[in-house]
Amino acid sequence: MLERKKERRYALLMCGEDSEYLLKKHGGCYGFFTRMLAEEGEIWDIYKVHSGDFPEDDDLPFYDGFVITGSCHDAHANDPWIHNLLTLVHRLDTINKKILGICFGHQILGRALGGKVGRSPAGWDIGEDYARDMKEKAAISMREPDRETWKRVEAWHCHGVALVVLSLT
């Protein structure tokens, strides 16, 4: 069981294997996300949920937030680890934990909270996109982002699955 520490603590829920490129360029998924999101003094733990490695229920209150990564898996699939992840998201929601979902992760969030995930009606989409004025449009960080940092975020995307119905309840 984790101990409550003064430092902020986050869990990275990894939903796929590191590619050779990701390992070489960023030190893997952990290196990529901690370099992008972590601040000095924070503790980041990694759980390879796609392999069945999940945080213990008793440890959930010790985390300030959770990040669910992208994946080459389908968020609408019925694999046991995906159902376990959906259950975890429900639990985190009931204890009011902050959750950031990236690509597959946001689809899992949508599905867990009552939305419908399926093949994108627009088909496959590959390209580069920019998110502007993120502070007003979406909470993509565990903390309030400063205006300049999030004014323009560049992101590559490649997906054929989408959150096709968003639950508003």
Salt bridges, closest charged atoms under 4 A:
GLU17 OE2 - HIS50 NE2 2.75
GLU39 OE2 - ARG143 NE 2.75
GLU42 OE2 - ARG143 NH1 3.07
ASP45 OD2 - ARG9 NE 2.70
ASP57 OD1 - ARG91 NE 3.83
ASP64 OD1 - ARG4 NH2 3.67
ASP74 OD2 - HIS76 NE2 3.80
ASP74 OD2 - ARG119 NH2 3.02
ASP125 OD2 - HIS157 NE2 3.00
ASP125 OD2 - HIS159 NE2 3.89
ASP133 OD1 - ARG147 NH1 3.85
GLU136 OE2 - ARG147 NH2 3.19
GLU148 OE2 - LYS151 NZ 3.43
